[in-house]
């Protein structure tokens, strides 16, 4: 039961921040951007809510928005590095791995399809998309993308993703309507970022 409660906490942006603070926040961003088991974590909404709380509830997060954004950007970059090296180690075996509770082969297929369409830019665009955010750096390692190119796209993507969402949350959080409707905004973020994944999955199934 304690394990289930912990998992529920990890999927709720406000719970992550309220119960785990900046340390758990950094770990979740690291895990979602490079560890294969982190695909279910709420990256976009978490970064947005973190920025909002940073700007409106200093008793919960007594750091500046610059420190917050810098810390999360570094976590996102190092998470990608972990994913890249994991991909290089496991190699093509990833495409033949059997489904289990945490891994579904379709996640790799979706990312592979997205990657074939966008190339290295997937590491930038994919930052804003669940599942692809997790598997894109792993896939880059599998295909042995040149490391310097990988780092360039990875750093750029992390800065754009963390910077835009955290700063947006920081300033919009001062608007009363936003705070009162935060749950609906989080749901909206999930829906918006999931639509491209569904479209890619449907296209993948037609081939």
C-alpha positions as CSV (number, residue, x, y, z in Angstrom):
1,X,0.0,0.0,0.0
2,X,2.9,2.4,0.8
3,X,4.4,1.7,-2.6
4,X,1.1,2.5,-4.3
5,X,0.7,5.7,-2.4
6,X,4.3,6.7,-3.4
7,X,3.5,6.0,-7.1
8,X,0.4,8.2,-6.8
9,X,2.5,11.0,-5.3
10,X,4.9,10.7,-8.2
11,X,2.1,11.3,-10.7
12,X,0.7,14.3,-9.0
13,X,2.7,17.5,-9.6
14,X,1.6,19.3,-6.5
15,X,2.2,16.3,-4.3
16,X,5.8,15.9,-5.6
17,X,6.6,19.5,-4.7
18,X,4.7,19.6,-1.4
19,X,6.1,16.3,0.0
20,X,9.4,16.0,-1.7
21,X,10.5,19.6,-2.3
22,X,13.2,20.5,-4.8
23,X,15.1,17.2,-4.3
24,X,12.3,15.0,-5.5
25,X,11.5,17.5,-8.2
26,X,15.0,17.2,-9.6
27,X,14.9,13.4,-9.3
28,X,11.5,13.1,-11.2
29,X,12.8,15.3,-14.1
30,X,16.0,13.3,-14.3
31,X,14.0,10.0,-14.3
32,X,11.5,11.1,-16.9
33,X,14.1,12.3,-19.3
34,X,16.3,9.3,-19.4
35,X,15.3,6.3,-17.4
36,X,13.0,3.9,-19.2
37,X,10.7,3.5,-16.2
38,X,10.1,7.3,-16.0
39,X,7.8,7.6,-19.0
40,X,4.6,7.9,-16.8
41,X,5.9,10.8,-14.8
42,X,4.1,14.2,-15.2
43,X,7.0,16.3,-16.7
44,X,5.2,19.2,-18.4
45,X,2.6,19.8,-15.7
46,X,5.3,19.3,-13.0
47,X,7.6,22.0,-14.5
48,X,4.6,24.4,-14.9
49,X,3.3,23.9,-11.4
50,X,6.8,24.2,-10.0
51,X,7.2,27.6,-11.6
52,X,3.8,28.6,-10.3
53,X,4.6,27.6,-6.7
54,X,8.0,29.2,-6.9
55,X,6.3,32.5,-7.7
56,X,3.3,32.3,-5.3
57,X,4.2,30.1,-2.4
58,X,7.7,30.9,-1.1
59,X,7.0,28.9,2.1
60,X,7.0,25.7,-0.1
61,X,9.8,26.7,-2.5
62,X,12.1,29.3,-1.1
63,X,14.4,29.6,-4.2
64,X,14.4,32.0,-7.1
65,X,12.9,31.1,-10.5
66,X,16.4,31.2,-11.9
67,X,17.7,28.6,-9.4
68,X,14.7,26.5,-10.0
69,X,14.9,26.6,-13.8
70,X,18.7,26.0,-13.8
71,X,18.4,23.0,-11.4
72,X,15.7,21.4,-13.5
73,X,17.5,22.1,-16.8
74,X,20.6,20.4,-15.4
75,X,18.5,17.4,-14.3
76,X,16.9,17.2,-17.7
77,X,20.3,17.2,-19.4
78,X,21.9,14.6,-17.2
79,X,18.8,12.5,-17.5
80,X,19.2,12.5,-21.3
81,X,22.9,11.6,-20.9
82,X,21.9,8.6,-18.8
83,X,19.3,7.6,-21.4
84,X,21.9,7.9,-24.2
85,X,24.4,5.7,-22.5
86,X,21.8,3.2,-21.7
87,X,20.7,3.1,-25.3
88,X,24.3,2.6,-26.5
89,X,24.6,-0.3,-24.0
90,X,21.4,-2.1,-24.8
91,X,21.5,-1.4,-28.6
92,X,19.1,-3.0,-31.1
93,X,17.9,-5.4,-28.4
94,X,15.5,-2.6,-27.3
95,X,13.4,-3.3,-30.4
96,X,13.0,-7.0,-29.5
97,X,12.4,-6.5,-25.8
98,X,9.2,-8.2,-24.5
99,X,6.4,-6.2,-23.0
100,X,6.2,-6.0,-19.2
101,X,4.4,-4.0,-16.6
102,X,6.6,-0.9,-17.2
103,X,7.8,-1.4,-20.8
104,X,5.7,-1.6,-23.9
105,X,7.3,-2.0,-27.3
106,X,4.9,0.4,-28.9
107,X,6.6,3.2,-26.9
108,X,9.8,2.5,-28.8
109,X,7.9,2.2,-32.1
110,X,6.2,5.6,-31.5
111,X,9.5,7.2,-30.7
112,X,11.2,5.6,-33.7
113,X,8.5,6.8,-36.0
114,X,8.7,10.3,-34.6
115,X,12.5,10.2,-34.8
116,X,12.5,9.1,-38.5
117,X,10.3,12.1,-39.3
118,X,12.2,14.8,-37.3
119,X,15.7,13.4,-36.9
120,X,17.9,15.0,-34.2
121,X,15.2,17.7,-33.7
122,X,13.2,15.0,-31.9
123,X,15.4,15.7,-28.9
124,X,14.1,19.2,-28.9
125,X,10.5,18.7,-30.0
126,X,10.2,15.6,-28.0
127,X,10.9,17.4,-24.7
128,X,7.3,18.7,-24.9
129,X,5.8,15.2,-25.5
130,X,5.4,12.4,-23.0
131,X,6.9,9.0,-23.8
132,X,9.0,10.5,-26.6
133,X,10.7,12.7,-24.0
134,X,11.8,9.5,-22.2
135,X,12.7,7.3,-25.2
136,X,14.2,9.8,-27.6
137,X,17.6,10.0,-25.8
138,X,17.6,6.2,-25.4
139,X,17.0,5.7,-29.1
140,X,19.7,8.2,-30.0
141,X,22.1,6.0,-28.1
142,X,20.8,2.9,-29.8
143,X,21.5,4.4,-33.3
144,X,24.8,5.8,-32.0
145,X,24.1,9.4,-32.8
146,X,27.3,11.5,-32.7
147,X,27.8,12.5,-29.1
148,X,28.5,16.2,-29.8
149,X,25.3,16.5,-31.9
150,X,23.3,14.7,-29.2
151,X,24.6,17.1,-26.5
152,X,23.7,20.1,-28.6
153,X,20.1,19.0,-29.2
154,X,19.8,17.8,-25.6
155,X,20.9,21.0,-24.0
156,X,18.8,23.2,-26.4
157,X,15.8,21.1,-25.8
158,X,16.2,21.2,-22.0
159,X,16.6,25.0,-21.9
160,X,13.5,25.6,-24.1
161,X,11.4,23.0,-22.3
162,X,12.2,23.9,-18.7
163,X,12.6,27.6,-19.4
164,X,9.3,28.1,-21.2
165,X,7.1,26.1,-18.9
166,X,8.6,27.2,-15.5
167,X,8.6,30.9,-16.4
168,X,5.1,30.6,-17.8
169,X,3.9,29.0,-14.5
170,X,5.9,31.6,-12.5
171,X,4.1,34.6,-14.1
172,X,0.7,33.1,-14.8
173,X,0.4,31.8,-11.2
174,X,0.0,35.4,-10.1
175,X,-3.4,35.5,-11.9
176,X,-6.1,34.4,-9.5
177,X,-8.1,32.5,-12.2
178,X,-5.1,30.3,-12.9
179,X,-4.6,29.3,-9.3
180,X,-8.3,28.6,-8.9
181,X,-8.3,26.4,-12.0
182,X,-4.9,24.8,-11.7
183,X,-6.3,21.2,-11.9
184,X,-8.0,21.9,-15.1
185,X,-4.9,23.6,-16.6
186,X,-2.9,20.5,-15.7
187,X,-5.4,18.3,-17.3
188,X,-5.3,20.5,-20.4
189,X,-1.5,20.3,-20.6
190,X,-1.8,16.5,-20.4
191,X,-4.3,16.4,-23.2
192,X,-2.5,18.8,-25.5
193,X,0.8,17.0,-25.2
194,X,-0.8,13.6,-25.6
195,X,-2.6,14.3,-28.9
196,X,0.6,14.2,-31.0
197,X,1.5,10.9,-29.4
198,X,-1.9,9.4,-30.3
199,X,-1.6,10.7,-33.8
200,X,1.9,9.1,-34.2
201,X,0.7,5.8,-32.7
202,X,-2.3,5.7,-35.1
203,X,-0.1,6.3,-38.1
204,X,2.3,3.7,-36.9
205,X,-0.5,1.1,-36.8
206,X,-1.5,1.8,-40.4
207,X,1.9,0.6,-41.7
